[in-house]
Amino acid sequence: MITLEDLRPAEGSTKKSKRFGRGRASGHGKTSCRGANGEGQRAGRSSKRGFEGGQMPSYRQMPKLKGFKLINQIKYAEINVSAIERLSLDEISLESLKEAKKAHPSTQGLRVMGNGEIKRKVTVKATYVTPSAREKIEAAGGKVELV
């Protein structure tokens, strides 16, 4: 049975601490491992956070970050009802807009906004359609499908 008195640190895991300023025979005498002269030799010296001995600190070498970029953010192509009216497509979808070069190839969704008027019948397949856009498209005899 092991008791608290039997517990010992693992072999080689503990070392005696250096004793500074205890004479030349100790190996850490005279200047107490601080060197002969300079700011580090004086009492009360503590360098500020990030100080690298006069070398340009790494946090100043790095370029400044301007803004930030969200990762895994869905890029939407947005189109207004007035733009749908001007397009000569019967079916408006993200794929058809990419083929017509009206949407960037990297976009992943389509949002239809309600700005403007529409008079012709058109089928819209989009990720999101505003309520006013839906009203205008359906009033013109068109159809809205959410993908």
Disulfide bonds with the S-S distance in Angstrom:
none
